[in-house]
Amino acid sequence: EALQFAAKHLQADREVVMAAFNSNPSALQFAAEELKGDREFILAAISTTSPVQPSQSHCKAAFRFATQGLQGDRDILFAAIDQGLNPRSVPEASKADRELVLAAVRMDPDFLADAAPALRSDPELQPARALRNPLAVPGTPAPIVFVDEVATAHGDAVEGE
């Protein structure tokens, strides 16, 4: 908790705050507001791993102390969910984002009940299906398909061989 009593310029220093955060994730609450609103800093904090504490505690603290605007940022949310943030922490407005809901359902199949009503019946978001579809999450490499020959089929359709 030394950061709490540190000078203002130290509370705004990226390296000082990150060092304090690495040893105690809750130290981030005493960081300067501009750091809590710094997208790159928060992304780095979310991805922090520590030999002393589980990375989930860093992720949760980084998300919790980030500014409200960053808590709704898609990249921040995807990174946080990927690092183990409870999907139920997702802001209400983001529960209508299909890709984000898919990632959340993969972490917690029960999350679908918290998703926007319009998404709850989406067949691709159903837990059994979402867990089997690794291509449906941003950042997942798609398979490469080689087509040797393309031919015109009936009408204007195209077929590959």
DANOR-V49037 format. One record per backbone hydrogen bond with DSSP energy under -1.0 kcal/mol. NH is the residue of the N-H (numbers start at 1). CO is the residue of the C=O. Records with the same first field share a line. If there is no record, write none. Layout:
# DANOR-V49037
NH=CO, CO
This chain:
# DANOR-V49037
4=1
5=2
11=7
17=13
18=14
19=15
20=16
21=17
22=18
23=19
24=20
27=24
28=25
29=26
30=27
31=28
32=11
35=32
36=32
37=33
38=35
42=38
43=39
44=40
45=41
46=42
47=43
48=45
57=54
59=55
60=56
61=57
62=58
63=59
64=60
65=61
67=36
71=67
73=70
77=73
78=74
79=75
80=76
81=77
82=78
83=79
84=81
85=80
89=86
90=87
94=91
95=92
97=94
101=97
102=98
103=99
104=100
105=101
106=102
107=103
108=104
111=108
112=109
113=110
114=111
116=95
119=116
122=119
125=122
130=126
131=127
136=133
140=137
151=159
153=157
157=154
159=151
161=149
